[in-house]
Amino acid sequence: MASFLRDGPVNLIARLVRSEALTNEQLVVPAANRVSFEFDAIDARMETDQALETIADKADRSRLAVLKILTTSEHFCNLSGAAEVRDGQWYWISLLPRGKQPGPFAWASSLGDAGYEENVPLALDEIHYLFSEGESPLAPVGAAVGSERALAQAIAEACEFPENAIGKRREAKILLGHMCAPHEIIVRDVGQASFCSALDAHGTELFHLDAGWPISYNKKTVSSKPQLRVSDVPVILSHWDWDHLHGYHSIQGLAGGTWITPVQRLGPGAKLVANTLAANDRLLGVCSTSVLGGPVRLIRCKGKAGNLNQTGLSVQTTLQSGKTVLFMGDADYDLVRPRMSVLPDFIVATHHGAKFSGSVVLPYGGSGQCVVSVGKGNGHGHPSSAAIASHSIAGWSVEYTCKWGSVLRGDRHLGP
């Protein structure tokens, strides 16, 4: 079936989920200040009822899409009419096939059976800022975008975190309490994404940390290995970014487990995942500051409201050896509140080795092992040389899931 993205002009209602400056000086001229704007989107050429049925997974899910636009922050604001850019804003966006429009480059993918795999090159034609989540009363807009905002408002309201899955601290604590202490944590080589698994001494999976697989525009970073399949054990999701949850669609086994996740605002595609899990009583939304159960402690990061990266769950896991592993997702280390009572022996570097604010957590005893889950040649410029240097200076011995030096790409092990 042909993707709607390849059928003439493309119109989307889109939620901005991330904006990130490209940092790899070898890929981008620093003075250009290019920013990657990433959206969770849905086809705007639908009636409201049809759009809501799509989000609820009761209609054609291929009308859902992810979108990346590459331009400068200044140009983005000038084109869209937004006074400033922040996560959680909703836009109406029109795109044309690449070559028929001189605007900023864009890449989009519609939802298929195995996730967002295709990568359709497009160019930005028009973009209109509609509103920000929590904005009341809404600022007036021109008549030309009034109906578009009405549709977007209905979609945004439908994208609230499933109410029946909120406040599941007790259930999460019980589920974690039944887990055995892992022998080790395996940081899986999934290219530009985040996916780790806790294993016992026999290699049996106990639980997963994140469930990532590269989105279409980073698909080139995936290994050529056969399709990955894992056990349907519980998944602890750090936050609702696609490179941390896309394995729900792309990796066999992940969709069948119970997911412990932060309660965050969602876009259309993420809400479809949350809806499906919640409908099967397999979504445990955590709002609490801290949840301790068995070998796992979850701590809600205290970042700026609306920022998925900085308001997710950090995970502290105690291994059978008594050593500890810290997993931050994409959050800054300083956002762990309350602070850890014991420094970690192992860490998975935050945000794929990208730049972060604040200091690096120190290793127990002055030295420890750090793994960066990253795909070589990714579109973000990860990892940052400055961030890696900060880890090394703090006492961390750094290795990567991608190929570096004479070391071939592959899974990395933390522990025992």
Phi, psi and omega in degrees: 000130182289140179288142177296344179289344182257010185248084176067202179297140182253126176244130184231146161262123193223138175258125178288118182254340180196139169229127188219128178289139175285134190241352183280107185297340180280342182258329187227137175294121185307323183293342182287334176054042181290141179235139176266116178258120186243137188231147167257119196225169177215149180302125182277354184269047180227155169287159183303314182300320180293319179297318181292324176294325178295314180298326180278005180063037177245008178217193186293104183290347180289354175276359173272151184207158166246151185219141174232129176241135182246115177196189176268159178299319180297314181294321179300314180295319180297319182287322188269337185085007177282135178289327176210164182246128175209157180301147178091006175273150180248140184225153164259129187229134175244133183231150177235159177303143179303135181101340178259001182208133184276007184289182180304146179292146177218155176226136183222159179212134175267161185282121177249189183298329182249023177104204182266088187256319183293161178222097185265117178284129182223177174227142180288126177262303178220153173212133180234125172291133182254303180190167174250147178300137180084359181281117181210126357284159179291140176294147181294151177229167178291159181300331184295334182246007181300312181292326178295320180291324178300317177296316180297322179297317179296320179293316181299319178296326179285346183265010173299150178302138183307123186299324183285357179249005182271145176074040183260036181301314182298314180297320178295319179298318179295316180298315179295324182295337179274356182278144174276153176295132181289154171282323180200166172247129176258125175267108189281143176280095178242029180069219181277079182193182182227118179202113178237157177225141175268128184241148171274184185294343180262004180084010178281135180287132180257317175197166179246146172252112188066170185213050190274155173204143186299138171290162188316313186284358170241015182300332181296344181274356181286145176291158178274011179295162176301164183302135183281139175225135183228173179282152181272053175277171182302148176245128172257112184264126180290318179192170190266049171265146187296325181286001175246348181229359185297338177298342174308320180270328196257341184243120182297132178109329185289327182289345185268355182268171172275134184251126171260120188221158170288150173277110181225162174288147189235159170265178185302315182290319178295323179294326176301316178297311181298318179301314183295316178297314182295323180296336180255016179056039180236023177236119179245101181275127184252123174254341189293157178295320185211140175227123180242125178207125180057229182273006189239136171236125176258134178232124179284125181286141188258061178266188181293132181305136179095343179271109184302315183303316192264002179237021181272199181256129165267150186234126174248122184240131176263124180278170178300331180286348185094350178282160186240149178240133177250130179234119187256353188067241178243013186272153174293145182299326183291351183271004174284109180227120004286160181296156181292139178283335180230131178291147183282154174270332182224149173219153164261119185304137180295143170054041174060028180082014179283172177298149179216166178262152178085202186256164174274138174298141182276148178279149176297131179078004176093351178209149180194175184257133180234132176246134176256117177273107189206150177251129181294133180082017180293162186278003181258346185083017177283148358272167176273130180298325179293320179293319179295319178299322179297320177295316181296317180297325181287348178114007181270134172272116192259134171224168190229154174281340177273172178291134174213134185058231178267002182271123181286155177298157178159177177295148176238151187241133175248114184116181000283000000 
